[in-house]
Amino acid sequence: MSNSSVLFNNPENLPVENVTITVSSAGVLQRINALDTYWVEKRDLILYERPPSGCELVLGALDSWKTKIEVYIGNLKWLLGLEHYRFWSTILYHPQCMDSLVSFIQEATPPYMPPHEPYEVQQLYEEVRRLVLVVFSRLVTNKENKSQWMTKDYMADIIYNKFIFTIPVLWDICVTYGVDNPRHVSRLLEAVFSLQPRYEADAVQALMFVQESFKYITMQVNKDYESEEPPNLPETFKGFSEIRRPSGSKGQDKITMSVLKDLVVHMLDTAVTLRIFVEVYPKGVDMMKKTNFVLSIVQLYEYGIPQLYETLLELEEEGTQAEEVEGYIELARAEFIDILREMLAVYKNAIFNGEGSVASNVEAYLSVMMEALSERLLIRDYQQCYPVQEDLEVLKQVYPDIDSVKTDFILQAIYSNIEDKDFKQEELHATDNLMNGHLETTDNSPTTSQENDIPDKIREESLISEVKDILPHLGDGFILKCLQHYGFSSERVINAVLEDTLADSLRELDRNLPIIPSDILDEKFLETGIARLNVFDGDEFDIMTRDDVDLSRIHIGKKKEKYRDLGAMLDDKTMVKKRIDIYSKYNLVCDEEAVYSDEYDDTYDSDGVTPTADVADDARRPFVTPRALQQRQRDESEDESEEVEEEKPREGAKSMDFCRNPEEMRARREANMAARRGKGYRPPPPRNTDVVGKQRGQGQEKEVLQNRDKKEKHKSSRGNHSRRQGAQWKRSQGMMPS
């Protein structure tokens, strides 16, 4: 049944969400809400299709597309011709309505692409483009006349909860209409964000997703597809989770021209979108500042774009496609520079228009500029397009209390990147007053591992020293934590400390914190993934972390000793024989014939013979041996005489023996002992010295009783005995008082 003849009646001028309409159906009156599925007509709302071009341009393709676009245009005109309550009912409850609208802004031609051909196709496209913009403009208009309107709170809920507007939809509107209709798009975005503040949080999340996409592009062009090692990128890229392939699947092939073109077009499209978004909605700069979006642009410009050029050269595809991709890269570079310019322009316009505090806007401008200085390439290209010293000079005139330390630091960092020395000196003299006479230029930009192979430890020490040159009161450990948080950018650390904008995790740290060395066990756990608490972790026998363990040095079980006793070890002359060739080279060991000389005095060469002292020179009485030592001396002389007799047969011994052979001396000593004891001598059995005996009552043996008597008699010969007798003797001699 058609309900087109029903008239909307709202005499009380209530909002549409509170209006009910009386409908008569077959004599039955019904009261239906103004926003209801009842008012939705059954109409097929088709999706938009881009016009065919290139290989798709076949016979009849354009005619077919024109027919579809005419139907699409008819649907848009029909939708705009609906009354207020019918229009919103169709938007909310028709299953194809929003898909039909969004399909156009998704397939619309971006501003960096040429217009369609032929001309009639471009005319139809422009008509569709105009009607879609009118529809989205009507979606943010809450009041059309006195009787047809809805409250802003209700509109804010339905556009957010029904996904009528989303951040991707708003960004697509910026790309499609922001170039030639910036004011209209600006009012549309302002209306959406003012109606529903929750879109700001969604925009922050969308910017974070864009940051991840920039990281993905950078990692794809820096990745070595022949190895599984991660690319050499700054610390901020660590922990970035790539899409993992299923286990057992084929590894990723090398990047192709089609994949490279997709990456470049995506980068360009995102850059254009964000540049227009900041231009038409200046409040988006605050969202970008919350996510440190400038750092993502700087890193993509530093580590991604140069690698895109190198990858493009390595592919060596046909010239036309390569030139097209190269043109897209150039456009993306220009868009990134314009994004930074638009962000800085927001704060400059606020200063000149008197919006907000001048000091806070100047500090925000310097903060964005300091973030842009974290790498070299972007700020160098920005300086060539938009000289920074001119902006700083204007800011100094508007705000004389500008921080001269920051401005000097910014200019020195910029000029250190300029390769043209003449240009650098000219600019330095031109900005003499702004830099307060500090004309020295130093390269304060941090170096990366791609530019030179500097160890991480030395690089960290260098960055810490750079920060301590300006902030000497900070501890090395605290500076290192800040560097790790801010991507090892000394400029950002200095800026954050001076502006007191450190992250919450860094504010809680002690600013005098020293550098605490890392635990070896923690390093091994990070390398191997094995957590063990063992003092032998990481040594030369740790088979869990080493593959080159010397198994010959590992022995299982009790190891058999090489020598039986000390004598066997001394008899082993293996090491001595191995050293003979060494001593022979230096003539330290030689034969007797080689050193024989008739003039050599061998008086004292005999063993045990020493020169006698000249008695005539000693005027004192001759030395007399004590009687207690005479018997011992006689015994020793007898032993020496026997030894001399034994040594007489050694006529063939070498005269240059500087040490007797221990083996010969032991053999000679054993022979002497055997001769003394007589042939067949056997040592007596050990004497029984038992004094304990058996238990009491069982009787004792004779030897036990004798041992007890001997012990009692001779106990005074040992220490701590006969104390009383000794004391009495001392008293008798007058040594102790009685």
CORWO-V297172 format. One line per field, one symbol per residue. ss: DSSP state (a for helix, b for strand, c for the rest). psi: psi as a letter, one per 40 degrees, with the letter a starting at -180 (. if undefined). burial: 1 if it has 16 or more other C-alpha atoms within 10 Angstrom, else 0. Layout:
ss = ???
psi = ???
burial = ???
This chain:
ss = cccccccccccccccaaacbbbbbbccbbbbbbcccaaaccccccccccccccaaaccccaaaaaaaaaaaaaaaaaaaaaccaaaaaaaaaacccaaaaaaaaaaacccccccccccaaaaaaaaaaaaaaaaaaaaacccbcccccbccaaaaaaaaaacccccaaaaaaaaaaaccccaaaaaaaaaaaaaaccaaaaaaaaaaaaaaaaaaaaaaaaaccccccccccccaaacccccccccccccccccccaaaaaaaaaaaaaaaaaaaaaaaacccaaaaaaaccaaaaaaaaaaaaaaaaaaaaaaacccaaaaaaaaaaaaaaaaaaaaaaaaaaaaaaaaaaaccccaaaaaaaaaaaaaaaccccaaaaaaaaaccaaaaaaaaaaacccccaaaaaaaaaaaacccccaaaaaaaaaacccccccccccccccccccccccccaaaaaaaaaaaaaaacccccaaaaaaaaaaccccaaaaaaaaaaccccaaaaccccccccccccaaaaaaaaaccccccccccccccccccccccaaaccccccccccccaaaaaaccaaaaacaaaaaaccccccaaaacccccccccccccccccccaaacccccccccaaaaaaaaaaaaaaaaaaaaaccccccccccccccaaaaaaaaaaaaaaaaccccccccccccccccccccccccaaaaaaaaaaaaaaaacccccaaaaaaaaaacccccc
psi = hhfdehhhhgdefiideehihhhhhfehhihhidgiedehighhhiiihiiiibeegiheddddddddddddddddddddeiidddddddddeheeddddddddddeihideiiiiiaddddddddddddddddddddeehehdadegiiiddddddddddefdhiddddddddddeddefddddddddddddddgeeddddddddddddddddddddddeehheeieiiigiideehehhihhiiheihihiihidddddddddddddddddddddddegdeeddddddefddddddddddeddddddddddddfaiddddddddddddddddddddddddddddddddddefhahddddddddddddddeediddddddddddghdddddddddddgdfihddddddddddddeehdhddddddddddfdddefegehhigehiiieddighidddddddddddddddgeeiiddddddddddfffhdddddddddeffiiddddeiheehihhiihdddddddddehhigheeheaeegedeiefhgeeehhhahhhididadddddehfdddddeddddddefehiidddehhdehhfdfdihehiiiihddeheiiihhhiddedddddddddddddddddedegdeiheehehihdddddddddddddddeihehhiiihihfhedaiiheeiiiddddddddddddedeeiififddddddddddeedih.
burial = 000000010000011110111010000000001111001100001111001100000000010011011011101100110001111111111100110111011101110000010000100010011011101101110110001111010011001100011110011111111100010011011101001100110011001101111111111111101000001110011000000000000000000010011011111111111111111111111011100111111111111111110011000000000100110110111111111111111111001000000100111111111111111111111110000110011011000001000111111111111100000100010010011000001001111100000000001100111111000001111111111011111111111100000100000000000000000010010000000000001000100010000000000000000000000000000000000000000000000000000000000000000000000000000000000000000000000000000000000000000000000000000001000000000000000000100000000000010011000000000000000000000000000000
